């Protein structure tokens, strides 16, 4: 089964004061469209005899329907359960025997399959042959679907008892309403129970299309080899009518508050609203501003106000989740039940003050130094570069995204941050969810 992954957070390190003078060597990205119609992004690097490859398609959980929630995730998870004459065990042993690594990721927007292999011909060709079969000829065996449904239903039932899962589900529904982003990515017990092999095959044919695929290739290969690899992995993907586009996210939501009882000793609090899409023009002002608000760990305002001054929580954070459509802006914390009301009010006030005033010039410079100083750690391995290639290709970001990243951070001003937050976040129109709310608390 492919593991689900989440986007990693930036690592903060000390940086030089003269931000604009810092320059980093970024990878040279080659790009083209394969004969199959897939978009290809390639970075050639012969320093180590390794090759990393990923294929992404728009087949995330947002393409589920409410009636068949969970189909997208099971389709992704069962790609390697048997394909084109290979059993699940054949695939697993074949990859292990050559020391390769097979994986994937799955989120609201994307389903991705990835491979890391030695680049010499024998190992590379065998690994790519298995990957090509898995991507283009999955079998979705009935017996394995039955097994995976049992496993998934047990996991869903367990998560239904956990305050963090309950709060996240309620929060997504409060923020996104009837939009597909509100659907639980792994499905619901009652919908998963009804999923059939035919559902998986239908979803696969509709969404795993060559013209929608993004192939990212990083490492020890020539341009000609990369062209052949991209074609090998996508030429036999199914061709069908393009699926319907996602509906627009409703950006302005009404203020709401849910208090959900739970026997946990702590209250789990989430506050938020629709935030920004991946390609939003305000991406960098919002990104830098959020570092000061709640994304910068111990140097953020939320941490200072909620933890350092009041001792109400061990951790408090905020972040934007940029997706194809605007994903959520979220503030989160956990605190003792008897402190929940005070912590909630402080978090709300901190947000409102930040939107009204923005960061100070000193806070802005500190945020820039930490973000820019940590940038080399974002591209310090082939796998991290591969992840960026997939993101750049999938979300149609500029091919110069990595080249321009630090310059775009450095250009952000306090005025731009105030204006961007004012456009995107209304502190009086936020969804609030409290799981494990104190009894008798005011609504």
C-alpha positions in Angstrom: 0.0 0.0 0.0 1.2 3.5 -0.8 1.7 5.7 2.2 -0.1 9.1 2.4 2.2 12.0 2.9 1.8 15.6 3.8 3.7 18.6 2.6 6.8 19.1 4.8 7.2 22.4 6.8 10.2 24.7 6.3 13.1 24.3 8.7 14.3 27.4 10.4 18.0 28.2 10.7 20.1 31.2 11.4 20.7 33.4 8.3 22.9 36.3 7.2 21.4 39.8 7.7 21.9 40.9 4.1 19.1 38.9 2.6 19.1 40.3 -0.9 22.8 39.4 -1.3 22.2 35.6 -0.7 22.3 33.5 -3.8 21.7 29.7 -4.1 22.4 27.3 -6.9 19.0 26.0 -8.0 18.5 23.0 -10.3 18.2 23.6 -14.0 14.7 22.3 -15.0 14.1 20.9 -18.5 10.6 20.5 -19.6 8.5 19.1 -22.5 5.4 17.3 -23.4 5.7 13.6 -24.1 4.1 12.0 -27.1 1.5 10.6 -24.7 0.5 14.1 -23.8 2.0 14.1 -20.3 3.9 17.1 -18.9 7.5 16.3 -18.1 9.9 18.1 -15.8 13.5 16.8 -15.6 16.7 17.7 -13.7 19.8 16.0 -14.9 22.3 15.2 -12.2 25.1 12.6 -12.5 26.7 13.1 -9.1 25.2 9.9 -7.7 24.1 6.8 -9.5 20.4 7.2 -8.5 17.2 8.0 -10.4 14.0 9.4 -8.8 10.8 9.4 -10.8 7.2 10.4 -9.9 4.0 10.4 -11.8 1.1 12.6 -10.6 -2.4 12.8 -11.8 -5.5 14.8 -10.7 -7.1 12.0 -8.8 -7.2 13.1 -5.2 -10.0 12.7 -2.7 -11.8 15.8 -4.0 -12.8 13.8 -7.1 -14.8 11.5 -5.0 -18.6 11.9 -4.7 -20.3 12.0 -1.3 -22.0 8.7 -2.2 -18.7 6.9 -3.0 -16.3 8.7 -0.7 -13.1 6.6 -0.4 -13.0 5.4 -4.0 -10.1 7.7 -4.9 -8.0 6.7 -1.9 -8.6 3.0 -2.4 -7.8 3.3 -6.2 -4.5 4.9 -5.3 -3.7 2.5 -2.5 -4.4 -0.6 -4.6 -2.4 0.3 -7.7 0.4 -2.0 -6.5 -1.8 -4.8 -5.4 -1.4 -6.6 -8.7 -0.7 -5.5 -12.3 -0.2 -6.9 -15.8 0.7 -10.5 -14.7 2.4 -9.5 -11.5 0.8 -10.3 -8.1 1.1 -8.0 -5.1 4.0 -10.2 -3.8 5.7 -10.2 -7.2 5.7 -6.4 -7.2 7.0 -6.2 -3.6 9.7 -8.8 -4.2 10.7 -7.4 -7.5 11.3 -4.0 -6.1 13.1 -5.3 -3.0 15.4 -7.6 -5.0 17.0 -4.7 -6.8 17.1 -2.4 -3.8 14.6 0.1 -5.2 12.0 2.0 -3.3 8.4 2.3 -4.4 6.0 4.7 -2.8 3.4 7.4 -3.4 1.4 10.2 -2.0 -2.3 11.1 -2.0 -4.1 14.3 -1.0 -7.2 16.4 -1.9 -5.8 17.1 -5.4 -3.3 14.5 -6.4 -2.5 10.8 -6.6 1.2 10.2 -7.1 3.4 7.2 -7.6 7.1 7.5 -7.0 10.2 5.3 -7.6 13.8 5.5 -6.4 16.3 3.1 -8.1 19.9 2.7 -9.0 20.6 4.2 -12.4 22.6 1.4 -14.0 20.6 -0.3 -16.7 19.8 -3.6 -15.1 18.2 -2.3 -11.9 16.7 0.8 -13.6 15.0 -1.1 -16.4 13.5 -3.7 -14.1 12.2 -1.0 -11.6 10.7 1.1 -14.4 9.0 -1.9 -16.0 7.3 -2.7 -12.7 6.3 1.0 -12.2 4.9 1.1 -15.8 2.8 -2.0 -15.2 1.5 -0.7 -11.8 0.6 2.7 -13.3 -0.9 1.5 -16.6 -2.4 -2.0 -15.9 -3.6 -2.3 -12.3 -5.9 -5.2 -11.7 -7.6 -4.3 -8.4 -8.1 -7.9 -7.2 -11.4 -8.6 -5.5 -9.7 -10.4 -2.5 -7.3 -7.6 -1.8 -10.1 -5.0 -2.0 -12.0 -7.0 0.6 -9.0 -7.1 2.8 -8.3 -3.4 2.4 -11.9 -2.4 3.1 -11.8 -4.3 6.4 -8.5 -2.6 7.3 -9.8 0.9 6.3 -13.2 0.5 8.0 -11.4 -0.5 11.3 -9.1 2.6 10.9 -12.1 4.9 10.2 -14.0 3.6 13.3 -11.0 4.1 15.5 -10.4 7.7 14.1 -14.1 8.4 14.9 -13.1 8.2 18.6 -10.1 10.5 18.5 -10.6 14.2 19.2 -8.0 15.3 16.6 -9.8 13.3 13.9 -13.3 14.5 15.0 -12.2 18.1 15.1 -10.5 18.0 11.6 -13.6 16.4 10.0 -16.0 19.0 11.6 -13.6 21.8 10.6 -13.4 20.8 6.9 -17.2 20.6 6.7 -17.6 24.0 8.4 -15.0 25.7 6.1 -15.9 24.0 2.8 -19.6 23.2 3.1 -20.7 21.1 0.1 -17.4 21.5 -1.8 -15.5 18.2 -2.3 -12.7 19.5 -0.1 -15.0 18.9 2.8 -15.1 15.1 2.1 -13.0 12.9 4.3 -10.1 11.8 2.2 -10.3 8.1 3.3 -14.1 7.9 3.0 -16.8 7.1 5.5 -17.6 3.7 7.0 -21.0 3.5 5.2 -19.5 4.5 1.8 -16.4 2.3 2.0 -18.6 -0.7 2.8 -20.3 -0.3 -0.6 -17.2 0.2 -2.8 -16.7 -2.4 -5.5 -13.9 -3.4 -7.9 -15.9 -1.8 -10.7 -15.9 1.5 -8.8 -12.1 1.5 -8.7 -11.8 0.6 -12.4 -14.2 3.3 -13.4 -12.4 5.9 -11.3 -9.0 4.8 -12.6 -10.2 5.1 -16.3 -11.7 8.5 -15.7 -8.9 10.1 -13.8 -5.5 8.4 -14.6 -5.2 10.0 -18.0 -1.9 10.7 -19.9 -2.9 14.2 -20.9 -3.4 15.1 -17.2 -0.3 13.4 -15.9 2.8 15.1 -14.7 6.1 13.2 -14.8 9.0 14.4 -12.6 12.4 12.9 -13.2 15.5 13.7 -11.1 19.0 12.3 -11.2 21.4 10.2 -13.3 19.8 10.1 -16.7 20.3 11.8 -20.0 17.6 13.9 -21.8 17.0 11.1 -24.3 16.7 8.5 -21.4 14.3 10.8 -19.6 12.1 11.2 -22.7 11.9 7.4 -23.1 11.1 7.0 -19.4 8.2 9.5 -19.4 6.7 7.8 -22.5 7.2 4.3 -21.0 5.3 5.3 -17.9 2.3 7.2 -19.5 1.8 5.9 -23.1 -0.7 3.2 -22.0 -2.6 5.2 -19.5 -6.4 5.1 -20.3 -7.8 7.8 -22.6 -11.3 9.0 -21.8 -13.3 12.1 -21.6 -11.9 14.7 -19.2 -13.6 14.6 -15.8 -15.6 17.7 -14.7 -13.6 20.5 -13.1 -13.9 21.0 -9.4 -16.5 23.6 -8.4 -15.2 27.0 -7.0 -14.6 27.2 -3.3 -16.9 29.8 -1.6 -14.4 32.2 -0.1 -16.8 34.1 2.2 -18.3 31.9 4.9 -20.5 32.8 7.8 -19.1 32.8 11.3 -19.8 29.5 13.0 -18.9 27.7 16.2 -19.3 24.0 17.1 -18.7 22.6 20.6 -18.4 18.9 20.5 -18.4 16.9 23.7 -15.5 14.4 24.3 -14.1 12.8 27.4 -10.5 13.8 26.5 -8.8 15.9 29.2 -7.9 18.6 26.7 -9.9 20.7 24.3 -8.9 20.6 20.6 -9.5 23.9 19.0 -9.4 24.7 15.3 -10.2 28.2 13.8 -10.2 29.0 10.1 -11.7 29.8 6.7 -10.9 29.3 3.0 -7.4 30.7 2.4 -5.5 30.6 -0.9 -4.9 28.5 -4.0 -1.4 27.4 -4.9 -1.0 30.0 -7.7 -2.6 32.9 -5.8 -0.9 36.3 -6.5 -0.8 36.9 -2.8 1.0 33.6 -2.1 4.3 35.1 -0.9 2.8 37.9 1.3 0.5 35.4 2.9 3.3 32.9 3.3 5.7 35.4 4.9 3.0 37.0 7.0 1.9 33.7 8.4 5.4 32.9 9.5 5.1 35.8 11.9 1.5 35.0 12.9 1.8 31.3 13.7 4.1 29.5 11.2 7.4 30.3 12.8 7.2 28.1 15.9 8.5 29.8 19.0 9.1 33.2 17.3 5.4 33.5 16.2 2.9 35.8 17.7 0.4 33.0 18.5 3.1 31.1 20.4 4.1 34.3 22.3 0.6 35.2 23.3 -0.9 31.8 24.0 2.1 29.8 25.4 4.8 32.2 26.5 2.6 34.9 28.2 -0.3 32.7 29.4 1.0 29.1 29.5 -2.3 27.9 28.0 -0.9 25.5 25.4 2.3 23.6 24.6 1.9 24.4 20.9 -0.2 26.7 18.8 0.2 27.2 15.1 -1.3 28.6 11.9 -0.9 27.7 8.3 -2.3 28.0 4.8 -2.9 24.8 2.8 -2.7 26.0 -0.9 -4.4 23.6 -3.3 -5.8 23.8 -6.8 -8.8 25.6 -5.3 -8.2 27.7 -2.2 -7.4 25.4 0.7 -7.9 26.1 4.3 -6.3 28.7 6.5 -6.1 27.1 9.9 -5.2 28.0 13.5 -4.9 25.1 15.9 -4.1 24.4 19.5 -4.8 22.0 22.4 -5.4 23.2 26.0 -6.9 22.0 29.3 -10.7 22.2 29.2 -10.9 24.8 31.9 -8.6 27.0 29.9 -10.2 26.6 26.5 -12.3 29.7 26.5 -9.4 32.0 27.5 -7.1 30.4 24.9 -9.7 30.7 22.2 -10.3 34.4 22.9 -6.6 35.1 22.9 -6.1 33.3 19.6 -8.9 35.2 18.0 -7.6 38.5 19.3 -4.1 37.8 18.1 -5.4 37.0 14.6 -7.6 40.2 14.5 -4.7 42.4 15.7 -2.4 40.9 13.1 -4.9 41.4 10.2 -5.4 45.0 11.3 -1.8 45.9 11.9 0.4 43.3 10.1 3.9 42.5 11.3 6.4 45.1 12.5 9.4 45.8 10.3 11.5 43.9 12.8 9.2 40.8 12.6 9.2 41.0 8.8 13.0 41.0 8.6 13.3 38.1 11.0 10.8 36.1 9.0 12.6 36.7 5.8 16.0 35.8 7.3 14.6 32.5 8.7 12.7 31.5 5.5 15.6 32.4 3.2 18.2 30.9 5.5 16.2 27.6 5.5 15.8 27.5 1.7 18.9 25.4 0.9 17.4 22.7 3.1 14.4 22.5 0.9 16.5 21.4 -2.1 19.3 19.5 -0.5 18.3 16.1 -1.8 17.2 14.6 -5.1 13.9 13.5 -3.4 13.1 17.0 -2.3 13.8 18.4 -5.7 11.6 15.7 -7.2 8.8 16.8 -4.9 9.2 20.4 -6.2 9.2 19.3 -9.8 5.9 17.5 -9.2 4.4 20.6 -7.5 5.6 23.0 -10.2 4.3 20.8 -13.0 1.0 19.9 -11.4 0.0 23.4 -10.3 1.4 25.1 -13.4 3.9 27.2 -11.4 6.6 29.1 -13.3 9.6 26.9 -14.1 11.7 29.6 -12.4 9.8 29.1 -9.1 12.9 27.8 -7.3 15.1 30.4 -8.9 12.8 33.2 -7.8 11.8 31.9 -4.4 14.2 33.8 -2.2 13.8 37.0 -4.3 10.0 36.8 -4.0 10.4 36.4 -0.2 12.8 39.3 0.0 10.4 41.6 -1.9 7.5 41.2 0.5 6.6 44.4 2.4 4.6 44.9 5.6 2.0 46.8 3.5 1.6 43.8 1.1 1.1 41.5 4.0 -1.6 43.7 5.6 -3.4 44.0 2.2 -3.1 40.3 1.4 -4.5 39.2 4.8 -7.3 41.7 4.6 -8.3 40.3 1.1 -8.2 36.7 2.2 -9.0 36.5 5.9 -12.0 38.1 7.8 -11.6 37.5 11.5 -15.3 38.0 11.9 -16.2 35.2 9.5 -14.3 32.2 10.7 -15.3 28.6 11.5 -14.5 27.5 15.0 -14.5 23.9 16.2 -13.9 22.8 19.8 -13.8 19.1 20.6 -13.8 18.4 24.3 -15.4 21.7 25.0 -15.8 22.6 28.7 -19.3 21.9 29.9 -21.5 25.0 30.3 -19.2 27.2 28.3 -20.8 30.1 26.5 -21.5 29.6 22.8 
